[in-house]
Amino acid sequence: MTTISIIGAGNMGTAIATLGLTGGHSVQVIGRDIEKARVTEAVTAGVIGDELSGDIVILALPHPAVDEVLATYGSQLAGKTVVDITNPVDFESFDSLVVPSDSSKTAEIAAKLPDTAVLKAFNTNFAATLIGGTVGTVQTAVLIAGDDTEAKSVLSDVVISGGLRAVDAGSLKRARELESLGFLQLTLAAGEKTSWTTGFALEK
């Protein structure tokens, strides 16, 4: 059993909590509101600033909120695996990413957490496909990028135990491409070119 702390109690935080619980893992959900953090009776709910119980910490937040959370928890994240699910979209124009073209939000987070294994995952998935387990007729695939092989393996086990497919997308450098893919998927859904209940599928 893996212990998981999810910071963020929105649609994605709830979906990932459900995934973890389905796999038999211990899940803590941290939010700004304790009631909203109680996404299901099976989780341990808390508010930002509470101690993190998970070995894996998932940042299920809008990208502008990440820096505040990192400042709040700081050294408490050392030795843990931090999973960044953000898509750093310019929310004013909704027409670009706000990170340099040769970098990613995940790389920026990793630079601030030198004693932490930082991964990119879940940013190319919509919540409905995590809960439903499929994209159309294809099993939902979670793409995972990062430099720590062991951390990727543990997260992959969580994904697989929850009934989904885990795919190693390569090193932390690939977070840039995952953010671009996530951005494209978001703009297509927002433009009603596709549905928020579907997305990109990856067949074996």
C-alpha positions in Angstrom: 0.0 0.0 0.0 1.2 3.5 -0.9 0.3 6.6 1.0 -0.8 9.5 -1.1 -1.5 13.1 -0.2 -3.4 15.1 -2.8 -3.3 18.9 -2.5 -6.4 20.2 -4.2 -10.0 19.0 -3.9 -11.4 19.9 -7.4 -12.4 17.5 -10.1 -8.9 16.2 -10.7 -8.0 15.9 -7.1 -11.3 13.9 -6.5 -10.6 11.7 -9.5 -7.1 10.9 -8.5 -8.3 10.2 -4.9 -10.8 7.8 -6.3 -8.1 6.1 -8.4 -5.9 5.7 -5.3 -8.7 4.3 -3.2 -9.7 1.9 -5.9 -6.1 0.5 -5.8 -6.3 0.0 -2.0 -4.0 2.9 -1.1 -4.2 5.4 1.8 -5.4 8.8 0.5 -5.2 12.2 2.2 -6.9 15.2 0.5 -5.8 18.7 1.4 -7.9 21.7 0.5 -8.6 25.3 1.5 -11.9 24.1 2.9 -12.1 21.0 5.1 -15.6 20.2 3.9 -14.6 20.3 0.2 -11.5 18.1 1.1 -13.9 15.4 2.2 -14.4 14.2 -1.3 -15.4 10.8 0.0 -15.6 9.3 3.5 -12.7 7.0 2.7 -10.1 9.8 2.6 -8.4 11.7 5.4 -9.3 15.4 4.9 -7.2 18.3 5.9 -6.5 22.0 5.1 -3.4 23.6 3.6 -0.8 23.8 6.3 -1.7 20.4 7.8 1.1 17.8 7.9 1.3 15.7 4.8 1.0 12.0 5.5 1.7 10.7 2.0 5.0 9.5 0.5 3.5 10.7 -2.8 2.3 14.3 -2.9 0.1 15.2 -5.9 -0.3 18.9 -6.8 -3.8 18.9 -8.1 -3.9 22.6 -8.4 -4.1 25.4 -10.9 -0.5 26.3 -11.8 -0.7 29.9 -10.2 -1.4 28.2 -6.8 1.7 25.9 -6.8 4.3 28.4 -5.6 2.2 29.2 -2.5 1.9 25.6 -1.6 5.6 24.9 -2.1 6.4 27.9 0.2 4.0 26.5 2.8 5.4 23.0 2.8 9.1 23.6 1.9 11.4 21.1 3.5 8.5 18.8 4.4 8.6 17.7 0.8 12.2 16.5 1.0 12.4 12.8 0.4 8.9 12.5 -1.0 7.7 12.1 -4.6 5.9 15.2 -5.8 3.6 14.8 -8.9 2.8 18.0 -10.9 -0.4 17.7 -12.8 -0.6 21.3 -13.9 -1.0 22.8 -17.4 0.7 26.2 -17.2 -1.8 28.0 -19.5 -2.0 31.7 -19.8 -5.5 32.0 -18.3 -6.0 35.6 -19.7 -5.5 34.7 -23.3 -5.9 30.9 -23.2 -3.6 31.0 -26.2 -0.2 30.1 -24.8 1.9 28.5 -22.0 3.5 30.8 -19.5 6.8 28.9 -19.2 9.8 29.3 -21.5 9.8 27.2 -24.7 12.7 25.1 -23.5 11.3 24.4 -20.0 8.2 23.4 -18.1 6.3 24.1 -15.0 7.5 20.7 -13.7 11.1 21.7 -14.3 10.6 24.9 -12.4 9.1 23.0 -9.5 12.0 20.5 -9.5 14.5 23.4 -9.3 12.9 24.5 -6.1 12.8 21.0 -4.6 16.3 19.6 -5.1 15.8 16.9 -2.5 12.5 15.7 -4.0 11.7 13.3 -6.8 9.5 15.4 -9.1 7.3 13.8 -11.7 4.8 15.0 -14.4 1.6 13.0 -14.7 -2.1 13.3 -15.1 -2.0 16.6 -17.0 -3.1 14.9 -20.3 -6.1 13.3 -18.6 -9.5 14.7 -17.9 -11.1 13.7 -14.6 -13.9 11.8 -16.3 -11.5 9.5 -18.1 -9.7 8.7 -14.8 -12.9 7.8 -13.1 -14.5 6.0 -16.0 -11.3 4.2 -16.9 -11.6 4.6 -20.7 -11.1 7.2 -23.4 -13.8 6.1 -25.8 -13.2 2.4 -26.0 -9.5 2.5 -25.1 -8.2 2.1 -21.5 -7.1 5.4 -20.0 -3.4 5.9 -20.1 -1.5 8.1 -17.7 1.7 9.4 -19.1 4.5 9.8 -16.5 7.7 11.8 -17.0 10.6 12.2 -14.6 14.2 11.4 -13.8 13.7 9.1 -10.8 13.1 5.6 -12.0 11.9 4.3 -8.6 9.5 7.1 -8.1 8.0 6.5 -11.6 7.6 2.8 -10.8 5.8 3.5 -7.6 3.4 6.0 -9.2 2.9 3.5 -12.1 1.9 0.8 -9.6 -0.7 3.2 -8.1 -2.1 3.9 -11.6 -2.2 0.2 -12.6 -3.7 -0.9 -9.3 -6.5 1.6 -9.9 -7.4 0.0 -13.2 -5.6 2.3 -15.6 -2.6 2.0 -17.9 0.7 3.7 -16.9 3.1 4.8 -19.6 6.7 5.9 -19.0 7.0 9.0 -21.2 10.7 9.5 -20.5 12.8 11.9 -18.5 11.8 15.2 -16.9 12.6 17.0 -20.1 9.5 15.4 -21.6 7.3 17.4 -19.2 7.5 20.2 -21.8 5.9 18.0 -24.4 3.3 16.7 -22.0 2.3 20.3 -21.1 2.0 21.1 -24.8 -0.2 18.1 -25.3 -2.3 18.9 -22.3 -2.7 22.5 -23.5 -3.9 21.4 -26.9 -6.4 19.0 -25.3 -7.7 21.8 -23.1 -8.1 24.3 -26.0 -9.9 21.7 -28.1 -12.4 20.9 -25.2 -12.9 24.6 -24.4 -13.6 25.2 -28.1 -16.1 22.3 -28.2 -14.0 20.4 -30.7 -14.0 17.5 -28.3 -15.6 16.6 -25.0 -14.4 17.1 -21.4 -15.4 13.4 -20.9 -12.9 12.1 -23.5 -9.5 13.2 -24.7 -6.4 11.7 -26.4 -6.3 7.9 -26.4 -3.1 5.8 -26.5 -3.6 2.4 -27.9 -1.1 -0.4 -27.2 
